[in-house]
């Protein structure tokens, strides 16, 4: 009888996140509509960046993750870089902002966007190198 309890417990543990996601709705929904994206600094002609060591790709509630990469796999252009939010349970993505990432600060190493959630989970900060300067951007989630 002990052997039957273990598989049942394992099945419950594996299926819980999927069932919870179905019951709680789409956690990516606030990032799919009415998202405001803007540079953090209104001052033009200078760099404004944040560093990778403070980046946290997981939302404070643990439901979402943010990443950067080529956007063609989520509906963007093949040559564009972008910021994407994903449901930690898998399957649901939102492309927040796509851009050219081949310019910006000139150094031996290009600046990576390093997207990170704010402490309250309502904003995502990231670097964009699409012009002469690398700039810090913020995306603020919309209402579902």
VMD Tcl script that draws the C-alpha trace (Angstrom):
set ca {
  {0.00 0.00 0.00}
  {2.93 2.36 0.59}
  {3.84 2.21 -3.08}
  {0.39 3.56 -4.06}
  {0.67 6.64 -1.81}
  {3.95 7.81 -3.31}
  {2.73 7.99 -6.96}
  {-0.48 9.72 -5.86}
  {1.49 12.35 -3.89}
  {3.85 12.84 -6.81}
  {0.94 13.29 -9.21}
  {-0.64 15.90 -6.92}
  {2.63 17.82 -6.58}
  {3.23 17.84 -10.33}
  {-0.31 18.87 -11.28}
  {-0.81 21.54 -8.59}
  {0.85 24.44 -10.48}
  {-1.17 23.69 -13.61}
  {-4.45 23.49 -11.70}
  {-3.63 26.63 -9.72}
  {-2.83 28.56 -12.92}
  {-6.13 27.48 -14.47}
  {-8.09 28.58 -11.39}
  {-6.28 31.87 -10.87}
  {-6.43 33.05 -14.48}
  {-3.68 34.44 -16.66}
  {-0.92 36.07 -14.55}
  {0.59 37.55 -17.73}
  {-2.66 39.44 -18.55}
  {-1.64 42.76 -16.90}
  {1.44 42.81 -19.15}
  {-0.50 42.25 -22.40}
  {-2.51 45.48 -22.67}
  {-2.13 49.14 -21.69}
  {1.54 48.68 -20.78}
  {3.39 52.00 -20.70}
  {7.03 51.89 -21.87}
  {9.25 54.95 -21.50}
  {12.82 56.04 -20.81}
  {13.43 56.58 -17.09}
  {15.49 59.74 -17.56}
  {13.98 62.61 -19.56}
  {17.49 64.00 -20.14}
  {18.75 63.22 -23.66}
  {22.38 62.83 -24.70}
  {23.69 60.70 -21.86}
  {23.79 57.12 -20.69}
  {21.42 55.90 -17.98}
  {21.74 52.21 -17.17}
  {21.34 49.76 -14.35}
  {23.75 46.96 -13.55}
  {23.27 43.24 -13.95}
  {24.07 42.36 -10.36}
  {20.79 43.89 -9.19}
  {18.67 42.15 -11.83}
  {16.01 39.76 -10.58}
  {14.16 38.02 -13.40}
  {11.49 36.59 -11.07}
  {8.49 38.68 -10.00}
  {8.14 39.26 -6.24}
  {5.11 36.95 -6.07}
  {6.97 34.20 -7.96}
  {4.32 33.92 -10.69}
  {6.21 35.60 -13.55}
  {9.67 35.89 -15.02}
  {11.12 38.54 -17.31}
  {13.79 37.92 -19.91}
  {15.35 39.48 -22.97}
  {16.26 37.97 -26.31}
  {15.47 37.85 -29.99}
  {11.75 38.41 -30.55}
  {11.01 36.19 -33.53}
  {9.89 33.28 -31.30}
  {7.19 35.45 -29.67}
  {5.90 37.26 -32.74}
  {8.53 39.96 -33.22}
  {10.95 40.68 -36.04}
  {13.89 38.24 -36.47}
  {16.52 40.98 -36.05}
  {14.97 42.75 -33.07}
  {15.75 42.27 -29.40}
  {12.98 42.48 -26.86}
  {11.75 42.31 -23.30}
  {9.33 39.48 -22.59}
  {7.29 38.42 -19.55}
  {6.35 34.78 -19.05}
  {4.14 32.78 -16.73}
  {6.38 30.64 -14.50}
  {4.00 27.72 -15.12}
  {4.81 27.95 -18.82}
  {3.00 28.64 -22.04}
  {1.97 32.29 -21.68}
  {4.22 35.10 -22.95}
  {3.88 38.84 -23.51}
  {6.31 40.85 -25.65}
  {6.58 44.23 -23.90}
  {9.03 46.12 -26.08}
  {11.15 45.30 -29.11}
  {14.13 47.32 -30.30}
  {17.48 47.25 -32.05}
  {20.14 46.39 -29.45}
  {23.27 46.96 -31.54}
  {24.15 50.55 -30.64}
  {24.51 52.49 -27.39}
  {27.54 52.73 -25.14}
  {30.79 51.89 -26.89}
  {32.86 49.50 -24.81}
  {34.55 46.15 -25.02}
  {31.25 44.59 -23.94}
  {27.81 45.59 -25.11}
  {25.25 46.46 -22.46}
  {22.68 43.76 -21.96}
  {19.08 44.80 -21.18}
  {19.19 42.98 -17.79}
  {15.43 43.24 -17.20}
  {14.37 43.27 -13.55}
  {11.10 43.61 -11.66}
  {10.52 46.43 -9.20}
  {10.00 45.42 -5.56}
  {6.21 45.72 -5.91}
  {6.12 43.80 -9.23}
  {4.32 46.61 -11.09}
  {7.29 47.78 -13.16}
  {10.15 46.24 -15.12}
  {13.41 48.15 -15.63}
  {15.84 47.38 -18.48}
  {18.58 48.89 -20.66}
  {18.05 49.75 -24.33}
  {20.99 50.37 -26.69}
  {19.11 51.53 -29.79}
  {20.77 54.90 -30.36}
  {23.90 56.84 -29.50}
  {23.39 56.25 -25.77}
  {22.31 53.31 -23.67}
  {19.15 54.29 -21.80}
  {17.26 52.85 -18.85}
  {13.61 52.11 -19.67}
  {10.64 51.21 -17.51}
  {7.54 49.22 -18.45}
  {4.54 49.70 -16.18}
  {1.90 47.01 -16.30}
  {-1.64 47.75 -17.41}
  {-4.88 46.64 -15.81}
  {-6.20 43.23 -16.88}
}
mol new
graphics top color blue
foreach p $ca { graphics top sphere $p radius 0.5 }
foreach p [lrange $ca 0 end-1] q [lrange $ca 1 end] { graphics top cylinder $p $q radius 0.2 }
display resetview
